Amino acid sequence: MLALSLKYFLIGLACASIKADFRDNSINLTQVDPLTPNKIRISQGTDSPVNIDIVFTNNKIYGASKAMVTKVTGFGEDLTNKHSITFKVHGGVSLVGDYIVSGKILILPIQGEGKSNLTLVDPTIRMEFSGTADEKNGDIYMKVTNFRVLIEPKSMIYKFDNLFNGDKALGDNMNKFLNENWKEIFNENYYYQVDVHKLKFKVNSDKQGLATSQSVELHNFFYRWVDIRANDPKPCNYGDTECIKKITSYFLSKKEGDNSINLSEVDPLTPNKIHINQGSDSPVNIDIVLTNNKIYGASNAVVTKVTGFGKDLTKKHSITIQVPGAVSLLGDYALSGKVLILPIQGEGKSNLTLVNTVFSIDFVGMADGKDGEVYMKLKNFHLHVDPQSFIFHFDNLFNGDKALGDNMNKFLNENWKEIFNELRASIEKEFGAVVDKIISQVYTKYPYAKYFKE
């Protein structure tokens, strides 16, 4: 009976867990682990935020021998009904070999070729198909139609060697981005469809028994992505704040910046002259000029909140960023003035460090027409800075008088909160100008609409 054929087929799958190279010629079951597919192509169209094209060659699929069948439906006398097999693969299923990739993920370009390893971790895999009767030499075979495989992994691990022509920093960042966002990327490409040239169970025409030469033929695998979530919201729609949070955090982590969106170097930042001053009506009446400075630490930033960025660019937009650890401004300084009644003056090297800081950015967009497109200019830009502490260090205060200099640095650090609050407006204005310039440059690259999906 057909059930016997099914039994043989499932025994083949289950026994593979005992011996990886298990095969059974009596039912045409080929080697299970590793599987050796022909060329595999994974592609997604331009209407998807995951617009990539990957071609895998010389690959092997490892891990199928760990599969355990957990559920079976169908396989009754009426072979034209729907059939399904569900199995769990403990550990991972890995596709290992050569790859070529090109395209974009969100607005991030990706390209490369070399060795790759794509691993599904603890996946549950369900195969579904319908049967059609195929008569041959007086016997009825089952041809498989409407075949699909649905995969639900606990996680997915991407590893592409030699991305971006071997640029290690770019490649490491892209692999990190793929793995940190594996679920969103995998969900855009929800299941694999497998084309199987022949998958046949041979049954006697009178349906009373199984022919001696029963066969199960699985060969000529090839996989492609199929998007079944076309009606779901796409990442980076207008106002999709969760997506914008992730993509902004990703770009901030790229120390070298990204020319594809006009993002200049992020860490260190290299500002022009910074001028922090407070008027004579303040107890902190000082004037600090910082030159040849660099700002370190921005690549550790994590975006925690986003509002705005809807279709109407003229609305208010805000980004809140947490930077754990230090954001340090290092370089040359010239300083003069008074702190309370204490005179202070000097020039030399300085280190001004914000510790565990929350930066809140607010601005309004302004439409700027250019070549028939609408770009966004920033106006009413404001940066709010809220550190857990602030460390001052000025070398060579008071013409190098060490005792006076050490005492002044100690006084500044013991009273950092009061001093920072007096200087806050000037600090936020100067740091804000640096951030404003960076964001404004990004929005000069493309029309506003190009940064979002409809």
Steps between C-alpha positions, in 0.01 A plus 500: 500500500596864466557512878788257455660731246461790742651286773808436290532866419474610864735223612748645256469843659506369857783252449712775350541626855686178577732514202558817304573328169193278529339421168267228378518399136188286537295818518740726309584700814823688431755611760334712765793674669651692339249582232666622180271744319560648161531876475283678757369846430340722763352818361253766599351770281552873510167551679643333810723667761717188471586548133781248462614239253716214631630212290648201685717248314703196614295492819411221738217496753600348835276398788210307346614183675388656829141529380220336699154475349243641744178503299356354180164568335344355185643202313162327488361292216404816312842621392355827364441635850740733678798338671739648755803395700633704792838437650733662748873529438691533825807721480536660162457454127790665319544595136875520442683584178558780248279806457452816293276772646387843385218738581375702795358432844284798589731771360822312577689381192642148519732324256765234507605149402686228683419239764180507700322318781126547552376310804143446618505434876261236642258535208156345473440410136164413346469357151161533334386372163210352308508186290385439146452156349749408228426173321793310356511139376169425668614634838416825675783721620463810708635821354554784742340838435473823698810403694634744756719494807426728794790564734482640852845531659577621852762720341705530184873559473648674195871492421624638168877515452656761271212747489577836338813369324652386827450823699503343847338789685211525254462123481499453877244777542271353234519150649427651841201691359363187330525295817361768731200537267472137389131469584388801298714398204387137517134602529530705182591171332271275693528158348692300249326340205665186373454384143517122494513338158384165631365392836301183435338228705406213269168332579322217321212617286258298710635679810538164677874485532837650432694404191833333569691779329348777714702818473552831666701739287621831640750680285577824320436725799504870458378762737367851460353755737125552485351801673164411652481813709426748224213651695700546822654838584843532344802618701582867470160614394434862579483528878623143558691604810620153598668454163644851506645433846680191375632651180623813678677293766661296225637803317626653825694179565689547172800697620615577148159632391332405172543687173184344356292733720751784544571393858838637601731327747314432824776405742696709547303806398719789387329830576620842401585741779271463802434810707343459845434823683282642771430866566609715793158467665570130567700362794685294238634787292745320273602494137637173356622461143564140390702438184644189329255290699346161436189355662525129588223260600211566262524152346378354832169685464169316515183670379229451764212709366390659172198714420393663175652414162155467348393592151470867596864595543407843643386341828721477807752215507693372800767240572611394847841335527667330796880479497628264770845579630687808384465764233831685512609825338880497473731763358634852558338767713537864599310608811447817701245639746368428848320215672316660792773728633786275384696625200587237239728521198719274292562337167619155400338157474156423638260211551131571552307175552126442524419177687196278422324771307153533350488724192159624385481648150202708385446676170238594245530420132474755222421402141776588254412450133782392271485349150132422545559312826442600863794490740484563873689788658525519878387802701437577867768243584563438868720252683434428868788337690441313828812328641523299821824683569752727328878479528718808446874483450710795384877463474727800556257719692649815650810484277585151618465556876425138598359568844259767376410292194431183700285690749299667224439168318394346832262789570346475152438126535362520854252761381446364151120506513468865594767603250352288222154644558641852469677406177223274368354745248838573345605133498172391341525771238856405399448123507165550329667678209722194449205259503284731285769505231525120494124441472457778245770345279315168505177659378675673211578162341149400395152649486317450830263238354792275400579426866165331560268238360143586417 
